[in-house]
């Protein structure tokens, strides 16, 4: 078992979110429902990150799983 997440993609996932709704971002990179959790982290050290949308609109969820601002993209993918 690795303690590094799988890189799902080296770019963010743009997602239209709805104010007040909860989203669970995949932190392990193994989900088949990227960027969201599908339970694939079972038996890993990872847990999904809850994100509650502050307003309706587009946000950019991290795809490389290495962001310092999880669950949102901080540009880290450009250095991988």
DABEL-V343961 format. One record per backbone hydrogen bond with DSSP energy under -1.0 kcal/mol. CO is the residue of the C=O (numbers start at 1). NH is the residue of the N-H. E is the energy in kcal/mol with one decimal. If there is no record, write none. Layout:
BEGIN
CO&NH&E ; CO&NH&E
END
This chain:
BEGIN
13&61&-2.4 ; 15&59&-2.5 ; 17&57&-2.0 ; 18&21&-2.3 ; 21&53&-2.3 ; 23&51&-3.3 ; 24&37&-2.8 ; 25&49&-2.1 ; 28&6&-3.0 ; 33&36&-2.3 ; 35&26&-2.8 ; 39&42&-1.7 ; 41&44&-2.0 ; 49&25&-2.7 ; 51&23&-2.9 ; 53&20&-3.1 ; 57&17&-3.5 ; 59&15&-2.8 ; 60&73&-2.8 ; 61&13&-3.2 ; 63&8&-1.2 ; 63&9&-1.6 ; 69&72&-2.0 ; 71&62&-2.8 ; 75&78&-1.7 ; 76&79&-2.4 ; 77&80&-1.2
END
